[in-house]
Amino acid sequence: MAEETNSLEKQFSIQKIYTKDLSFETPNAPKIFREKWEPIVDFNLGTNVNKLDETVYEVTLTVTITVKSGENNAYLVEVNQAGIFTMENFNEQEMGPMLGSFCPNILFPYAREVISDLVTKGGFPQLLLAPVNFDALYSQHLQQLQQQSAGSTSIN
């Protein structure tokens, strides 16, 4: 009986964390460096999940930052930070939060570091991104899906 219980234990492991893609653009260089620095930051997040086999998933977190100074684009940075995760014995209700919140939460500090390094190497003041509440974002995403499905099932 103990063997059966052990075989159903939830198992989570990180196989690999890596930068899948990155881009840094400074469209108005060198002019932007001579202007007064008044940054306006636009921050966007996205995730993508790719099932590699029965218990292995690739989760990719995409972070896009566009910074303007005044009316001019100072820089655009985009990082796709990915990880390969093994997850065994999680039920369907648990897999959503694992893939939509837990894994992106693991990836975000790596993406934040890559972005900070790119921005600094691009000649701009360091950009430190605040932590993100992926649990809240995932809950928000579920609410949007529920609202969409409720809207599409209404009778005309």
C-alpha positions as CSV (number, residue, x, y, z in Angstrom):
1,M,0.0,0.0,0.0
2,A,2.9,2.4,0.8
3,E,4.3,1.9,-2.7
4,E,1.0,2.9,-4.3
5,T,0.9,6.1,-2.2
6,N,4.5,7.0,-3.2
7,S,3.8,6.4,-6.9
8,L,1.1,9.1,-6.7
9,E,3.2,11.8,-5.0
10,K,3.3,15.0,-6.9
11,Q,6.7,15.6,-8.4
12,F,8.0,18.8,-9.8
13,S,11.5,19.5,-11.2
14,I,13.2,22.0,-13.3
15,Q,15.2,20.4,-16.1
16,K,16.5,23.6,-17.8
17,I,16.1,27.4,-17.7
18,Y,17.3,29.3,-20.7
19,T,16.9,32.5,-22.7
20,K,15.1,31.4,-25.9
21,D,15.1,34.8,-27.7
22,L,16.0,38.4,-27.0
23,S,15.9,41.7,-28.8
24,F,17.1,45.2,-27.9
25,E,16.5,48.1,-30.2
26,T,17.4,51.8,-29.8
27,P,15.8,53.4,-32.8
28,N,16.7,57.0,-32.0
29,A,20.3,56.6,-31.0
30,P,22.5,58.6,-30.7
31,K,20.0,61.5,-30.6
32,I,18.1,60.0,-27.6
33,F,21.2,60.2,-25.4
34,R,21.5,63.9,-25.8
35,E,17.9,64.6,-24.7
36,K,16.5,65.1,-21.2
37,W,15.8,61.6,-19.8
38,E,12.1,61.5,-18.9
39,P,11.2,57.8,-19.3
40,I,7.7,56.5,-19.8
41,V,7.7,52.7,-19.5
42,D,5.2,50.3,-21.1
43,F,5.4,46.8,-19.7
44,N,3.8,43.7,-21.2
45,L,3.8,40.0,-20.2
46,G,2.8,36.8,-21.9
47,T,3.2,33.1,-21.5
48,N,3.2,30.1,-23.8
49,V,3.1,26.4,-22.9
50,N,4.4,23.6,-25.1
51,K,3.8,20.0,-24.0
52,L,7.0,18.1,-24.8
53,D,5.8,14.7,-23.6
54,E,3.4,13.2,-21.1
55,T,5.0,14.9,-18.0
56,V,7.4,17.5,-19.5
57,Y,6.5,21.0,-20.5
58,E,8.3,24.0,-21.9
59,V,6.9,27.2,-20.5
60,T,8.0,30.5,-22.1
61,L,7.6,33.9,-20.4
62,T,7.7,36.8,-22.8
63,V,8.5,40.2,-21.3
64,T,8.3,43.2,-23.6
65,I,9.3,46.7,-22.4
66,T,8.9,49.8,-24.5
67,V,10.4,53.0,-23.1
68,K,9.8,56.5,-24.4
69,S,11.5,59.6,-23.4
70,G,9.2,62.5,-24.2
71,E,7.8,61.8,-27.7
72,N,10.7,59.6,-28.8
73,N,11.2,55.8,-28.5
74,A,14.3,55.3,-26.3
75,Y,14.4,51.6,-26.5
76,L,12.4,48.4,-26.9
77,V,13.5,45.2,-25.2
78,E,11.9,41.8,-25.5
79,V,13.0,38.6,-23.8
80,N,11.6,35.1,-24.1
81,Q,12.7,33.3,-21.0
82,A,11.9,29.6,-21.1
83,G,12.1,26.6,-18.9
84,I,11.6,22.9,-19.2
85,F,9.7,21.5,-16.3
86,T,8.7,18.0,-15.3
87,M,5.4,17.6,-13.5
88,E,4.0,14.2,-12.4
89,N,0.7,13.3,-10.7
90,F,-0.9,16.7,-10.8
91,N,-4.6,16.7,-11.6
92,E,-6.0,18.9,-14.4
93,Q,-7.2,21.6,-11.9
94,E,-3.6,21.8,-10.5
95,M,-1.9,21.9,-13.9
96,G,-3.4,25.2,-14.9
97,P,-1.9,27.2,-11.9
98,M,1.4,25.3,-12.2
99,L,1.8,26.2,-15.9
100,G,0.1,29.6,-15.7
101,S,1.5,30.9,-12.5
102,F,4.1,28.8,-10.7
103,C,6.4,28.2,-13.6
104,P,6.3,31.9,-14.9
105,N,7.1,33.0,-11.3
106,I,10.2,30.9,-11.5
107,L,11.2,32.3,-14.9
108,F,10.6,36.0,-14.1
109,P,13.7,36.7,-12.1
110,Y,15.9,35.4,-14.9
111,A,14.0,37.6,-17.5
112,R,14.4,40.6,-15.1
113,E,18.1,40.1,-14.9
114,V,18.5,39.7,-18.7
115,I,16.5,42.9,-19.3
116,S,18.4,44.9,-16.7
117,D,21.7,43.8,-18.3
118,L,20.6,44.6,-21.9
119,V,19.3,48.1,-20.9
120,T,22.5,48.9,-19.1
121,K,24.7,47.7,-21.9
122,G,22.5,49.7,-24.3
123,G,23.7,52.8,-22.5
124,F,20.6,53.6,-20.5
125,P,20.0,53.8,-16.7
126,Q,19.4,50.5,-15.1
127,L,15.8,49.2,-15.3
128,L,14.7,47.2,-12.3
129,L,11.4,45.5,-12.8
130,A,9.1,45.1,-9.8
131,P,8.0,41.6,-8.8
132,V,4.9,40.4,-10.5
133,N,2.0,38.6,-8.8
134,F,1.5,35.7,-11.3
135,D,-1.2,34.2,-9.1
136,A,-3.3,37.3,-9.5
137,L,-2.6,37.5,-13.2
138,Y,-3.6,33.8,-13.6
139,S,-6.9,34.4,-11.7
140,Q,-7.6,37.4,-13.9
141,H,-7.0,35.3,-17.0
142,L,-9.5,32.7,-15.7
143,Q,-12.1,35.3,-15.0
144,Q,-11.7,36.7,-18.6
145,L,-12.1,33.2,-20.0
146,Q,-15.3,32.7,-17.9
147,Q,-16.7,36.0,-19.1
148,Q,-15.9,35.1,-22.7
149,S,-17.5,31.7,-22.5
150,A,-20.6,33.1,-20.7
151,G,-20.9,35.7,-23.5
152,S,-20.6,33.1,-26.3
153,T,-23.2,30.8,-24.8
154,S,-25.9,33.4,-24.5
155,I,-29.0,32.8,-26.7
156,N,-29.8,35.4,-29.4
